Amino acid sequence: MTHRTHTPAHRPHTPAVTRLHPRLVVSDGPRAIDFYRTAFGAEEIERYTGPEGRIVHALLRLGDAVVAVKDADEGDPAPPSLGGTPVILALDVTDADAVAEAMLRGGATVVYPVADQPYGQRGGRLADPFGHLWMISQTIEDLTPEEIQRRTDATFSS
């Protein structure tokens, strides 16, 4: 029996990824959709509800990104029932301060305030009212990867 090494040209067929989007489980789907619409300018693409009107799937467009939203249930708990979430959603925007203000008006809380960051971004982290963490940032300096690494090294060495 011969052993064949798989190189990229000779790999067995691997299914291609056609789409990836976060699926945010929330305690109040309609309120969450309103929050994302107001804070981020989200556009609702589709919504499906169960017999009691609970959202089983809604799809929202945020700029070029797509996120799904659904109401929590026995199989899909929302972050507060788990004690939080380890996932941070990174959202690049044109005005980090304005987006953070809109989030705060809608009930978000500050984890890290919006400020100029050494890696060429102005941004911060906020928790939305449903327990999801958002890193909001805008580019304020065009830096090379080497410049970012030098600044990161300097940040951790002080």
Secondary structure, DSSP 4 states (H G I P E B T S, - for coil): -------GGGPPP-PPP-----EEEES-HHHHHHHHHHHH--EEEEEEE-TTS-EEEEEEEETTEEEEEEE--SSS--HHHHT--S-EEEEE-S-HHHHHHHHHHTT-EEEEEEEE-TTSEEEEEEE-TTS-EEEEEEE-S---HHHHHHHHHHHHH-
